[in-house]
Amino acid sequence: MSRSILITGGAGFIGSHLADELLRAGYKVRALDSLTEQVHGTGAARPSYLSPDVELIVGDVRDADAVRRALRGIDAVYHLAAAVGVGQSMYEIAHYTDVNNRGTAVLLEALAERPVERLVVASSMSIYGEGLYRRSDGSVQTNAERSIEQLKAGLWEPRSEDGEALAPVATPEWKPPCLSSVYALSKFDQERMCLMVGRAYEIPTVALRFFNVYGPRQALSNPYTGVLAIFAARLLNDKPPLIFEDGEQQRDFVSVHDVAHACQLALEAGSAVDHVFNIGSGQHFTVKEIAQRIGRAVGKEYIDVVVNGKYRVGDIRNCFADITLARDLLGYAPKVGLDDGLRELAEWLAEQSAEDNVDKASQELAERGLTV
Ligand SMILES: NC(=O)c1ccc[n+]([C@@H]2O[C@H](COP(=O)([O-])OP(=O)(O)OC[C@H]3O[C@@H](n4cnc5c(N)ncnc54)[C@H](O)[C@@H]3O)[C@@H](O)[C@H]2O)c1
């Protein structure tokens, strides 16, 4: 008999792709999702992209009864439901803590009553804060940070304690977290809580730290999520992508298909249990380059990007993934290159209209002193 899988947040961007991946592999899939307005729009109905084979339970992960109902007959759980904006988490502090931390706690209480064969939790690269850096003498620095004074002066790159330039290098899982937003704090909390309670109740648990995930179905009207979706929403409205700092910050953009596949591997690989894994592409690009490439991909290369020289509280400069551990223990090998990924995104975008809420979001942050 095929195994039944529950995905919390399964109507969202990553969850819906994961559902497709699992259905293709012969699993039964149920989603528990509250269809939040910020992601799904007002009066949200079941998203049309969600496979009809997914059983959708509309409910909140903080609602213990809904969670218990959703767990009936389930063999394994992916916990993806979360509020997902770094900037927004710095002023909707109670909401982020409630959905992400308490939501996970409610789910874990239900799982403690009724353990499953596997729990996979979505964590995030944001927990690292700055990625790993190398000093000129070859040693690594794990705790690079930037002072507000430095940022106000437009000195964007982190420096060593001696004021020496540092070179960003791929970040492995062992780099200690440096939590610089309420969102990051909540993702670390989710990850630790799942691993801890999983161990206590013998629920084999795996945590996946996703890097910058992109692809079709990412909510374009949500100004707080993926940077590629935000740039795309601007371009669709004939507005320039808005880039903070100088645009030279580096990130790891990973296709949602590779992420969905990594999730499936985490369900099946015995050696994955009790581990955390970076799930990225293993490549890195500057944010400015990404903005220009998505511009070209959607045929709007004539719109110049705007580099605003501002800084958002909680933003980091460079972080990209070392994916060696996922390669070794999960057998993870990203397959979608950036050009192919952007082409697919552009094709999907051509059929979308996007409400561009970036100016509103920038204003929210500025009013609260969260940009300088
Ligand atoms: N997209 C990325 O780049 C990225 C990077 C790192 C980590 N993650 C993590 O991956 C997971 C999925 O992210 P996504 O990009 O698909 O986001 P998304 O917003 O598209 O999906 C999240 C889903 O969770 C649902 N949800 C929110 N609050 C809920 C609640 N209280 N109860 C039930 N459902 C609720 C939303 O309606 C939405 O469908 C999240 O945990 C996120 O933190 C995403």
The ligand as a Tripos MOL2 file, in Angstrom:
@<TRIPOS>MOLECULE
LIG
   44    48     1     0     0
SMALL
NO_CHARGES

@<TRIPOS>ATOM
      1 N1         11.1630   30.0860   -0.6000 N.am      1 LIG1
      2 C1         12.3810   30.1340   -0.0660 C.2       1 LIG1
      3 O1         13.3240   30.6770   -0.6760 O.2       1 LIG1
      4 C2         12.6520   29.4950    1.2650 C.ar      1 LIG1
      5 C3         13.9540   29.5520    1.7620 C.ar      1 LIG1
      6 C4         14.2230   28.9720    3.0040 C.ar      1 LIG1
      7 C5         13.2220   28.3460    3.7050 C.ar      1 LIG1
      8 N2         11.9580   28.3260    3.2140 N.ar      1 LIG1
      9 C6         10.9310   27.6650    4.0160 C.3       1 LIG1
     10 O2         10.2080   26.7620    3.2020 O.3       1 LIG1
     11 C7          8.8560   26.6860    3.6520 C.3       1 LIG1
     12 C8          7.8920   26.9120    2.5060 C.3       1 LIG1
     13 O3          8.1270   28.2070    1.9820 O.3       1 LIG1
     14 P1          7.4780   28.7210    0.6160 P.3       1 LIG1
     15 O4          8.4980   29.5240   -0.0850 O.co2     1 LIG1
     16 O5          6.8090   27.6070   -0.0900 O.co2     1 LIG1
     17 O6          6.4050   29.7370    1.2020 O.3       1 LIG1
     18 P2          4.8420   29.9210    0.8480 P.3       1 LIG1
     19 O7          4.4170   31.1530    1.5570 O.co2     1 LIG1
     20 O8          4.5980   29.8100   -0.6100 O.co2     1 LIG1
     21 O9          4.1950   28.6300    1.5330 O.3       1 LIG1
     22 C9          3.8900   28.5810    2.8810 C.3       1 LIG1
     23 C10         2.4860   28.0180    2.9940 C.3       1 LIG1
     24 O10         2.1810   27.9070    4.3870 O.3       1 LIG1
     25 C11         0.8510   28.3280    4.5760 C.3       1 LIG1
     26 N3          0.6980   28.7870    5.9560 N.ar      1 LIG1
     27 C12         1.1890   29.9280    6.5080 C.ar      1 LIG1
     28 N4          0.8260   30.0050    7.8010 N.ar      1 LIG1
     29 C13         0.1230   28.8790    8.0600 C.ar      1 LIG1
     30 C14        -0.5170   28.3750    9.2290 C.ar      1 LIG1
     31 N5         -0.5040   29.0720   10.3790 N.pl3     1 LIG1
     32 N6         -1.1470   27.1860    9.1620 N.ar      1 LIG1
     33 C15        -1.1850   26.4900    7.9920 C.ar      1 LIG1
     34 N7         -0.6110   26.9200    6.8630 N.ar      1 LIG1
     35 C16         0.0410   28.1000    6.8930 C.ar      1 LIG1
     36 C17         0.6270   29.4350    3.5620 C.3       1 LIG1
     37 O11        -0.7510   29.6100    3.2610 O.3       1 LIG1
     38 C18         1.4310   28.9260    2.3680 C.3       1 LIG1
     39 O12         0.6230   28.1810    1.4820 O.3       1 LIG1
     40 C19         8.7310   27.6880    4.7940 C.3       1 LIG1
     41 O13         8.8690   26.9970    6.0030 O.3       1 LIG1
     42 C20         9.9070   28.6130    4.5900 C.3       1 LIG1
     43 O14        10.3410   29.1870    5.8110 O.3       1 LIG1
     44 C21        11.6430   28.8840    2.0070 C.ar      1 LIG1
@<TRIPOS>BOND
     1     1     2 1
     2     2     3 2
     3     2     4 1
     4     4     5 ar
     5     4    44 ar
     6     5     6 ar
     7     6     7 ar
     8     7     8 ar
     9     8     9 1
    10     8    44 ar
    11     9    10 1
    12     9    42 1
    13    10    11 1
    14    11    12 1
    15    11    40 1
    16    12    13 1
    17    13    14 1
    18    14    15 2
    19    14    16 1
    20    14    17 1
    21    17    18 1
    22    18    19 2
    23    18    20 1
    24    18    21 1
    25    21    22 1
    26    22    23 1
    27    23    24 1
    28    23    38 1
    29    24    25 1
    30    25    26 1
    31    25    36 1
    32    26    27 ar
    33    26    35 ar
    34    27    28 ar
    35    28    29 ar
    36    29    30 ar
    37    29    35 ar
    38    30    31 1
    39    30    32 ar
    40    32    33 ar
    41    33    34 ar
    42    34    35 ar
    43    36    37 1
    44    36    38 1
    45    38    39 1
    46    40    41 1
    47    40    42 1
    48    42    43 1
@<TRIPOS>SUBSTRUCTURE
     1 LIG1         1 GROUP 0 **** ****
